[in-house]
Amino acid sequence: MDFLTSTILSGIAYDLLKCGFLLTADNLKDRLKEWVIDDSSLSVLAGEVNKLSLTDGMSESAIEKRIQASPELISLLENIKPIAEGNTIIQSHSGSGDNVGRDKVIHQGR
């Protein structure tokens, strides 16, 4: 997945509304930890979602349909990228010696 999708955002909005929370930039920031998004974009995203007049009685799919019907939200979502995962080092080792995946510090004992 290259960008945040309306399905993910609708799930977040549904969960927040179901628990009685308001859709604010701070609430979205807490839920979007895996995505690269700055505070000003979060505020715009929260504002655009709030313009949809979502209620706690709506289903997740109804929320998703409203999000997909908003060109402004779709444009915002397409520019939010997931945080890159760290490097994974897979090693196999046989024999004697060290199996060091990254930087090794050797203390000379001086």
C-alpha positions in Angstrom: 0.0 0.0 0.0 1.5 3.3 -1.1 -0.8 5.7 0.7 -3.3 6.0 3.4 -6.6 4.7 2.1 -10.2 5.8 2.7 -10.9 2.4 4.2 -8.2 3.0 6.9 -9.4 6.5 7.6 -13.1 5.4 7.8 -12.1 2.7 10.3 -10.3 5.2 12.4 -13.2 7.7 12.2 -15.7 4.9 13.0 -13.7 3.8 16.1 -13.4 7.4 17.4 -17.1 8.1 16.9 -18.1 4.8 18.4 -16.1 5.6 21.6 -17.6 9.1 21.8 -14.4 11.0 20.8 -14.3 14.0 18.5 -12.4 13.9 15.3 -9.5 16.2 16.1 -6.0 16.5 14.8 -4.7 15.1 18.1 -7.0 12.1 18.0 -6.0 11.4 14.4 -2.3 11.8 15.2 -2.5 9.2 17.9 -4.2 6.8 15.5 -1.9 7.5 12.5 1.4 6.7 14.1 2.5 4.5 11.3 2.0 7.2 8.7 4.2 10.2 7.9 2.0 13.3 8.3 2.8 16.7 9.7 0.7 18.6 12.1 -0.7 21.1 9.6 -1.8 18.2 7.3 -3.4 16.5 10.3 -5.4 19.7 11.1 -6.6 19.9 7.4 -7.4 16.2 7.4 -9.5 16.5 10.6 -11.2 19.6 9.3 -12.1 17.9 6.0 -13.4 14.8 7.9 -15.5 17.0 10.2 -17.1 18.7 7.1 -18.6 15.3 6.3 -21.0 15.5 9.3 -20.3 12.0 10.4 -22.3 10.5 13.3 -21.8 7.7 15.7 -24.9 6.0 14.1 -23.1 5.5 10.8 -21.5 2.3 9.7 -17.9 2.1 8.7 -18.9 1.5 5.1 -21.1 4.6 5.1 -18.3 6.7 6.5 -15.9 5.3 3.8 -18.4 6.2 1.1 -18.6 9.8 2.3 -14.8 10.0 2.4 -14.5 8.6 -1.1 -17.0 11.2 -2.3 -14.7 14.0 -1.1 -12.0 14.9 -3.7 -10.2 17.0 -1.1 -9.9 14.1 1.3 -8.8 11.7 -1.5 -6.1 14.1 -2.5 -4.9 14.5 1.1 -4.9 10.7 1.6 -2.8 10.1 -1.5 0.0 12.3 -0.1 0.3 10.5 3.2 2.9 7.8 3.1 3.6 5.0 5.5 6.7 5.2 7.7 9.5 3.2 6.1 10.3 0.1 8.1 13.8 -0.3 9.5 16.4 -2.5 7.8 16.0 -6.2 8.4 19.2 -8.2 8.5 18.8 -11.9 8.0 22.0 -13.9 8.7 22.9 -17.5 8.9 26.1 -18.5 10.7 28.1 -21.6 10.9 31.5 -22.1 12.3 33.5 -20.1 14.7 33.6 -16.3 15.1 31.2 -13.5 15.6 27.9 -13.0 13.8 27.5 -9.2 13.9 24.6 -7.6 12.0 25.7 -4.0 12.1 28.3 -1.9 13.8 30.7 -3.8 16.1 32.6 -2.0 18.8 35.8 -3.6 20.0 37.3 -2.5 23.3 41.1 -2.7 23.2 41.5 -2.9 27.0 44.0 -0.1 27.3 
